[in-house]
């Protein structure tokens, strides 16, 4: 962590400790929007200084905010100013970056906390921009705010590419589902069992030979030549011959106008998306190589380029976390339970799932691979199962625990800049 961000982090920790009931702070609560932002000015003691200010999302509007803030700070003899906002899409980022570059103190408030605190302002669930900005200021005055992370340009670029890859994967899944559950299910349902095994040839059949009646117009050799563009194995050839034979007795629907165009758009769209995913993954790996921590994370069994890039993007600067509990909360792997009432002793803690779902899935896959292929992890996992193997769902629970431990190990390696050592498995 560089000196600037280290100082910002220390200021934030000090702010949370001293802001409650402090008479030194001017609190600026900002409700973020796309075109115009609404602002509430108040103090930590609950005094309202200016209920409403609206400024545009441009340089002139930002200067208007700073001028009004400075005027109120001087008029009321306040020493410190803290700007707070709820992260709304990406609309808050230009303002946050602008204020941080000017050396201002900026914090975030959680959207969940904002929703729960809104009703406490006047006992009603009434949402509008003026109240939301006051709500943000009220949370900051209670110290219920989050550190506004402003990482390096490389890390921001990595997170952007990871977000892009996640969206491309969703589009890929959409194409796959459309092809299989719409085109194949209607026009050649007998091929469904073989579709995934056929790979590229399966897509070629959808592109050129749907509905199945088109296959019956070709002999087997011309059919195979049409759907293949490379040399194939004897096993693949046998599968294609079976598909051709099934086409003659297919129960698929008769062709309708436009189905050939739909098949073309779906198949070519899927291929294009997959090419973009491959290019994005190459760019992610190229960017990850610039981080020394990336190579240490890769030494963990089960951590390949995909999992390592997601962990690196999520953790970012390891020094911003004071302890392992904060790391687990970031990933939504912290335990929580409802322990109130007569049955509090029987409550079973579960992971909160409040953090990054994509990160949890990647870590679980890494735990699954490590617990079945790596000797040290197999021993660790087996020891945790000993005597509990008959419990329902215990294997999944133990792998979730193992994924949490792997996240802590990755954070530790990033902090210490060390390669993986099996001894970390025995550290609580």
Buried (B, 14 or more C-beta within 10 A) or exposed (E): BEEEBEEBBEBBEEBBEBBBEBEEBBBBBBBBBEEBBBBBBBBBEEEEBBEEBBBEBEEEBBEBBBEBBEEBBEEEEBEBBBBBBBBBEEBBBEBBBBBBEEEBBBBBBBEEBBEEBBEEEEEEEEEEBBBBBBBBBBBBBBBBBBBBBBBBEEBBBBBEBBEBBEEBBEBBEBBBEBBBEEBBBBBBBBBEEBBEEBEEBBBBBBBBBBBBBBBBEBEBEEBBEBBBEEEBEEEBBEBBBEBBEBBEEBEBBEBEEEBBEBBEEBBEBBBEBBEBBEEBBEBBBEBBEEBEBBBBBBBBBBBEBBBBBBBBBBBBBBEBBEEBEEBBBBBBBBEEEEEEEEEEEEEEEEBBEBBBEBBBEBBBBBBBBBBEEBEBBBEBBEEBBEEEEEEEEEBEBBBBBBBBBBBBBBBBBBBEEEEBEEEBBEEE
